[in-house]
Amino acid sequence: MAVCAVSVLVATALAGCRGPTLADLEAVAGDLATPPGWDQTGDEAVADCDDPTESCPRVVRSYSVPGDIDFAATSRVLVAGDDLEVTEPPLQGCGVAPEAGCSLRARRDDVAVRATVTDTTPDAYTVSVRVTEYVGP
């Protein structure tokens, strides 16, 4: 009986140490505003990963953005008005027609939001917005 009680206590303690759930991440993703001119092209929610290098759970939204829209200015609209704090502003050179790799990072408590330019063409660029557990700077 004592072993059972200890097991319940350990399980309860471990449950308190877990990060945000997929529902928590989806709630934060639902609060994000779509910047003007950005066209959402995909939405993915992953509860469990087979690949240990991936962070799970996670929510990923994809956007197609015309190349003449300033990434640095419009990506901040994602978190404007929310209680997300911008922790990493876009890198220099991430304005109009940004290069792949330009990124903005924000956080709310234990949730991180990262908007990253993942692909570019002469006329447009693709942005991936990933919502995951915040694991530090």
C-alpha positions in Angstrom: 0.0 0.0 0.0 2.8 2.4 0.8 4.5 1.7 -2.5 1.2 2.6 -4.3 0.9 5.9 -2.4 4.5 6.8 -3.2 3.9 6.0 -6.9 0.8 8.3 -7.0 2.8 11.1 -5.3 5.7 10.7 -7.8 3.3 10.6 -10.8 1.5 13.7 -9.5 4.8 15.5 -9.0 6.0 14.6 -12.5 2.7 15.8 -14.0 3.3 19.2 -12.5 6.8 19.4 -14.2 5.4 18.9 -17.7 5.4 21.7 -20.2 2.4 23.1 -22.0 -0.1 20.7 -23.6 -1.1 20.7 -27.2 -4.3 22.4 -26.2 -2.2 25.2 -24.5 -0.2 25.7 -27.6 -3.3 25.7 -29.8 -4.8 28.4 -27.6 -1.8 30.6 -28.0 -1.7 30.0 -31.8 -5.4 30.9 -31.8 -4.6 34.3 -30.2 -2.1 35.2 -32.9 -3.2 37.8 -35.4 -2.7 37.3 -39.1 -0.5 40.2 -40.4 -1.9 42.2 -43.3 -1.0 40.6 -46.7 0.0 37.3 -45.1 -2.0 34.3 -46.6 -2.2 31.3 -44.3 -1.4 28.2 -46.4 -1.1 25.5 -43.7 -1.8 24.5 -40.1 -0.3 21.6 -38.3 -0.7 20.4 -34.8 1.6 17.6 -33.5 1.1 16.0 -30.1 3.9 13.4 -30.2 7.1 13.2 -32.2 9.0 10.1 -33.5 12.1 12.2 -34.1 13.8 13.1 -30.8 15.3 16.3 -32.4 11.8 17.8 -32.8 10.0 19.6 -30.1 6.6 18.3 -29.2 3.9 19.1 -28.8 3.9 21.9 -31.4 1.7 23.9 -33.6 3.0 25.1 -36.9 1.3 27.6 -39.2 2.6 28.4 -42.7 2.1 31.6 -44.6 2.8 32.9 -48.1 3.8 36.5 -48.2 4.3 38.8 -51.2 7.9 39.9 -51.4 7.1 43.6 -51.1 5.7 43.2 -47.6 8.2 44.0 -44.8 8.7 40.9 -42.6 10.3 42.8 -39.7 7.3 45.2 -39.4 4.5 42.8 -40.1 5.8 39.8 -38.1 5.3 41.9 -34.9 1.6 42.0 -35.7 1.5 38.3 -34.8 1.9 39.1 -31.2 0.7 42.7 -31.0 -2.0 43.2 -28.4 -1.4 39.9 -26.7 0.5 39.3 -23.6 3.4 37.8 -25.6 6.7 39.5 -25.0 9.0 39.9 -28.1 12.3 38.3 -26.9 14.2 38.4 -30.2 13.4 41.0 -32.9 14.0 40.2 -36.5 17.6 40.3 -37.7 18.8 43.2 -39.8 18.0 42.7 -43.5 14.7 41.2 -42.7 12.5 43.9 -44.2 11.2 43.8 -47.7 12.2 40.7 -49.7 13.9 39.1 -46.6 16.4 36.3 -46.7 15.6 32.8 -45.5 16.5 32.5 -41.8 15.1 35.9 -40.7 13.2 35.3 -37.5 11.2 36.9 -34.7 10.7 35.1 -31.3 8.2 35.9 -28.6 7.0 34.1 -25.4 4.1 33.9 -23.1 5.0 32.2 -19.8 6.2 28.7 -20.9 5.1 29.0 -24.5 7.4 30.2 -27.3 6.4 31.6 -30.7 8.9 31.8 -33.5 8.2 33.3 -37.0 10.9 32.3 -39.5 11.3 33.0 -43.2 11.9 29.5 -44.5 11.9 30.0 -48.3 12.1 32.9 -50.7 11.4 33.5 -54.4 11.8 36.7 -56.4 8.1 37.6 -55.8 7.2 36.1 -52.4 8.5 34.4 -49.3 7.2 31.7 -47.0 7.0 32.1 -43.2 6.7 29.3 -40.7 5.2 30.2 -37.3 6.1 27.6 -34.7 4.4 27.5 -31.3 6.3 25.2 -28.8 7.4 25.0 -25.2 9.7 27.8 -24.2 13.0 26.3 -23.1 15.1 29.4 -22.6 16.9 32.1 -24.5 
